Amino acid sequence: MSTVSRKTIATPKNVIYVAWCICHPEGGVRYVGLTSKGLNSRWSVHLWHARTESSSSYQSKTSRWIRKHGPDSIVFSVLEECLESELDEREIYWIKFFRESGQDLTNILEGGAQPRGHRNPGASEKMRGSGNHMYGRKRKELMDYARSFQGKASESTKKKMSDAHKGALNARAVLTEVQVHEIRAVEKYHGFYSQMARKFNVSVPTIVAAYNRETWSHI
């Protein structure tokens, strides 16, 4: 059975999942849900609702339960993998099953008939402009807030992210590795930067940065 807490692992996309608290295992299953986007994605959504006061689900029974015990104590597990067309039916079945088994679920609804992959027009309207709690914040604040739900990246992940932005892999790169080697192979002379810029159809600062290893420093 695949589980998700603060760590992220690869899980199937179309699944019925359950959640419980490891500090109170006697409470058993406390929530049953479905997702067509994978358990990691759904876990992040639950955390966002539990942490964000402007969320319409901030005061839901599930969000209050997560805040009460803390995210590190809540575990999400895949209960059943099924076809996307079967998700509603299976969620209804399992919510009924656990309730009849005496589990005190935090679910408000009986399951099923939930929109997936579509925006809620009413919710979208509320989140526009100043209604959005992230309105007016700088990009760094937005990224820091988004990353707060994921935990710190591992060293291997940081390396992969760094490598993905080096040289020609960087979407903003205007030179190739071969061109950079050609530029650096030439000894500077009067008008060198301007001539190289015209040759490769780039700006003079681009040539200066590449030549002085301010960019392309990995080669």
N, C-alpha and C positions, 0 to 999 in steps of 0.2 A: 504494500500500500504506500503510495507516494504521499509525503507530508511536506508542509511548508510552514515555517515559523519565521524567524528573522533571516534565515538563509534561503536562497533561491535555487531550485533544481528544475531540470527539464521534466515537464508533466504533459499528459495528453491535453488537447484543447477542449473537447466536448465532454464534460464530466459533471457528475453530481458529487458534491463534497460535503464534508461535515467539519465542525469546529468544536473543540473542547478546551478546557483549561487544565494544564499539567499540574498546577498547584492545588487543584480541587478535582482530582480524577473521579471521585465518588459522584460528582455531578453528572458524569456521562456526557453524551452528545448534547450541545446547547444550541447549535445552529445547523440547518441544512440549506444548501444553496446549489445553484447551477451556474455554469459558465461555458461559453463557447470560445473563450479566448485564453484558456489555460489558467491553472490555479495561482501561479505567481501574479498574474495580472489582477485577478479577483482579490487576492490578499492585499495588494497595494490599494485597491479601491476601498476596501473595508477600513484600512488604516487611515486613508485620507478622510473618510467620513467621520471616523472616531476622533481625529485630531483637529478638524476644521470647524470652528464654531458657526461659520456661515453656511455650512452644508445643511441641506434639508433633512439629512439623516443623523445629524450630530446628536440629537436627543433620542434617537431610536433605542429600543431595548438592547439591540446588538452592539451599537456604538458605546453605550454606557457600560455594558458588560466588558468590552475590550479595554476601556479606560480604567475600569475598576481593578482588573487583574494585571494590566500592562501587556503590551504587544509581545514581550518575550515569553509570556506564559500561555499565550494562545497558539494552538496548533491547528492547522487546516490539513485535512487528509482527503485524498480521492476515495470516494466510496464506490463509484461505479463509472466506467467509461461507456458511452453510448453514442448513437447517432444524434446529430443536432436536432433532427425532427422528433426525437424521443425525449428530449430534455424536460419539457414541461410535464409530460405524463409521469416520468420517473421521479421528478422533484415532488409532485403531489403525492405519489405513492410513499416515498420515504418520510416525508413530513408526517403523514398520517400514521405510518408504521411506528415512528419513534414516539409520537404523542400517545398512541395507544399502548406503548410499552412503558409509559410513565415518565418519559424524559421531559424536563422543563425547558422547552425550546424558546429561544428568543425571537423566532420568526413571528411576524405579525400576520402575514397572509398564509393561505393554505398552499401556496406554490403555484407554478405554472403561469402561462399567459403573460409573461414579462417580456417587454420589448428588448431585443438584442441587436446591437449594431446600428441603432437609429437614435437620433437626438430627440429629446423631449422638447418641443417648441416652447412650452411654458418655462421650463428650467433654463433654456438658452436665453430667453428674453430677460429673465431675472439676473443673469450673469453678465449682461452687457454693460460697458462703461463702468461707472462708479459702483454698480451693483456687484462687480467682480472683486473679490477681496484681494486679488493680485493687481488690480488696476493701478497704473502709475508707477509700479515698481520697476527697478532696473533689471536687465536680463540676468545679471549675476544673482540677484535675489530670487528670481524665478527658478533658476537652475539649482541653487542651493536648497530651495524649498522642495523641488521635485526629488532631489537626491536624498533628502532626509527620510524618505520612505524606503530607501533601498539599502541603507547601511553603507559602510565604507567599501570602496572597491578594493579587490585584492591586488597584490603587486603584479601578478600575471595579467590581470585585466587592465591595470594602468599601462603596462607595457604594450599591450595590444592596441589600446586607444592612442598611445603615443606613436606607435609604428604606423597606424592608419592615417596619420596626418603628416608623415614625412615625405618630402620630395614630391614626385609626380602623383602620389596618392592623395595629396592635399588638393581639395577642390579649387583652391585659389592659385595653384601653381601655374605660372605662365611660361616657365622654362622646363626643358627636359634635362635629365641627368647628363646626357651626352653634351648638350649645349653648355652646361655648367662646367664640365671638364674642359671644354674648348676655351671658354672664357678665362679660366684660371691658368691655362697653359701658356697664356700670352703675358709677357712682361709689360707692365703699364707704360704708356707713353702719353704725350700730350694729345688730348682728344680721344683717348682710348675708350672711356665710358660711353661717350656720345656715339662713337662708331659702332661699338658692340650693341648699343640700344637700337640703332637703325638697322643693323644686320639681323637682329632677332625680333624686331618689331615690338619692343617692350620699352618701358620707361627707364631713364637713367638711374633713378634710385633702385630699381630692380637689379640692374647690373652691379651697382655698387654693393648692395647687400649680399648678392651671390658671391662676388669676388672676395669680399672681406669675411665670408662665412657667417654673416649675420643671419642668413638663410642657407638652407642646404648644408648645414653644419655637420650632418652625419656622413658626408662623403668627402 
